[in-house]
Amino acid sequence: MELLEDKVSVWIQSAQFVKAKPGVYVLYDKNSDAIYIGASENLQQTFEKYVNEDFENNACKQKTRSYQRIFVENPQERQKQMLEDYEKEHGKIPSCNAESD
């Protein structure tokens, strides 16, 4: 289930080419289920860190196979709204968000 308007991209193949702008992103597992909704003031730095450090050894996020991202001015605010909307629709937040709380 796609949560953003942006196309779904294969994780490693295109993650390293994201621009250095603020935005929100959704990580998906092999079943195309959303596993994490994130926000960053600099998507390029965040994604480079994820790629270089294998998601900081986070076993949950290591299940990522694809992602979506959009650039927004207030990423934390947008992330909060997306998490609330997701929880209303699914009765829970994505698994990796739940682990980090």
Helices and strands as residue ranges (DSSP letters): E 9-10, H 11-15, E 23-28, E 34-40, H 43-52, G 55-57, G 61-63, E 66-71, H 75-90, H 95-100
